[in-house]
Amino acid sequence: MTSTPPVTHAFWLAGRQAAGETTFDVTSPWDGRLVGKVGVPTEAQVEEAVAAAHAVRDEFAATPAHVRAAALDHVSRRLVERTEDIAQLISAENGKPIKWARGEVGRAVSVFRFAAEEARRFNGGEAQRLDTDLGGQGRLALTRRFPKGVVLGIAPFNFPLNLCAHKIAPAIAAGAPIILKPAPATPLSGLVIGELLAETDLPAGSWSILPVANDRMPALVQDPRLPVISFTGSEKVGYAIMDSVPRKHCTLELGGNGAAVVLADYASDADLDWAATRIATFSNYQGGQSCISVQRVIADASVYDRLLPRIVAAVEAQVTGDPADGATDVGPLVSEDAAKRVETWVDEAVKAGANLLAGGKRDGASYAPTVLTDVPADATISCEEVFGPVLTVQKVDGETAAFAAANDSKYGLQAGVFTHDLQAAFRAHRALEVGGVVIGDVPSYRADQMPYGGAKQSGVGREGVKFAMDDYTYERVLVLTGLAL
């Protein structure tokens, strides 16, 4: 029996399919099988994409809103139609359990729909009377937003479709050309967006999707024709990009080690069952490879002894295995190297005195859902983003200590606070040094239209369609003179 040769995927150069002179393999982290081959853009092709985007920037900025909105609506509809095959692709290249992959497609559907809606209402203008002082008599200011220029979007592997959508959709909605670089480990999902955009009437050159290697990015980052950089990924790489181009506008969505705080009033059996279930699910979904996954649980001493066994039981109930199986909750990490790193960090913590209550074992690229207590504060797993299915649990005395423990991190992306007390919710919102506080749930909740980003070392700027559009544009004031106001 002859096996079917792997598909070689073209990339997207100034709105059209193109093939490079070489290819690279995309393999499954679950079983190592070849998922597909991807063409690699040559230096000349990258230059062509940048030149085309730069050349079309004024035309694209002036494109009628209905044209951009129609294109975004089209992509949203086509994603719905192709949900299952795209979900299968995400699961194959990323190792994400199929149920989470389907959810990711649904989120991307919403991102493009939100972007279409924002394209229609964005830039409506704000009028401001200037005759509040004598020198402004008869003058009116009209403020509108205009694109800063071409956007260079750099997407990560963990949400290979939706985080590409979060780069592309706001750029198109705002009339900013975009060059997208998908993650080398998971480029296929991003290239699907190109297939759908190619079915629209957007101007040639207004978008390219280029699967170039990471070591070729410094030249693109430095290119003066790309004044806006939107990066999602590691803290180290993100700040290296920003430091290398201090005069460019950079949006950085970086790491976190999300804390779930359980306060004393969250004390009924139903409360603790809910908290434990949510914590277990969202410390392990995507294999823990989400920057807002639950990494730290901070529980009030009055509920700790009843909460901890519930968390351990809920973590142990997570179904691990083949990501193609609809019953699987936790699949592999993106690579065996990633799983080995998690293994090293857990082993280090245990040797330093941490108690291992669940998990702690690696099998290839898979790492068992893990719970640790009594982790030393200086252990790597306490200080850094684990980006794996590992959870630490600590006991604190009172709300003030809980919030201080949550803030005891260089990161500040999101936090979850389990409480019924409205006043405590507002105190948390004031006290916690994060970009988002989720009450009554884990920090892992993100609605794709809300402002999303962090404080401290978790980045700068905000995503969420409207907020990314603000980042990609700037205000320009028009002053009208001699008016009868």
Salt bridges, closest charged atoms under 4 A:
ASP25 OD1 - LYS37 NZ 2.65
ASP31 OD2 - ARG33 NE 3.61
GLU43 OE2 - ARG216 NE 3.22
GLU47 OE1 - ARG225 NH2 2.75
GLU48 OE2 - ARG16 NH2 2.79
ASP73 OD2 - ARG120 NH2 2.66
GLU81 OE1 - ARG78 NH1 2.84
GLU84 OE1 - ARG102 NE 2.92
ASP85 OD2 - ARG82 NH2 3.20
GLU104 OE1 - LYS96 NZ 2.50
GLU117 OE2 - ARG113 NE 3.94
GLU118 OE2 - ARG121 NH2 3.08
ASP131 OD2 - ARG129 NH2 2.74
GLU195 OE1 - ARG82 NH1 2.83
GLU199 OE1 - HIS74 NE2 2.66
GLU199 OE1 - ARG78 NE 2.92
ASP223 OD2 - ARG225 NH2 2.76
GLU235 OE1 - LYS410 NZ 3.23
ASP269 OD1 - ARG306 NH2 2.91
ASP269 OD1 - ARG310 NH2 3.11
ASP271 OD2 - HIS420 NE2 2.98
ASP273 OD1 - ARG310 NE 2.60
ASP329 OD1 - LYS99 NZ 2.29
GLU336 OE2 - LYS340 NZ 4.00
GLU336 OE2 - ARG362 NH1 3.18
GLU343 OE1 - ARG362 NE 2.84
GLU384 OE1 - LYS410 NZ 2.97
GLU399 OE2 - ARG427 NE 2.72
ASP421 OD2 - ARG427 NH2 3.93
GLU433 OE1 - LYS456 NZ 3.16
ASP441 OD2 - ARG278 NH2 2.84
ASP448 OD2 - ARG107 NE 2.92
ASP448 OD1 - HIS166 NE2 2.67
GLU463 OE2 - LYS167 NZ 2.70
GLU463 OE1 - ARG446 NH2 3.54
ASP470 OD1 - ARG145 NE 3.73
ASP470 OD2 - LYS466 NZ 3.52
ASP471 OD1 - HIS249 NE2 3.47
GLU475 OE2 - ARG145 NH1 3.77
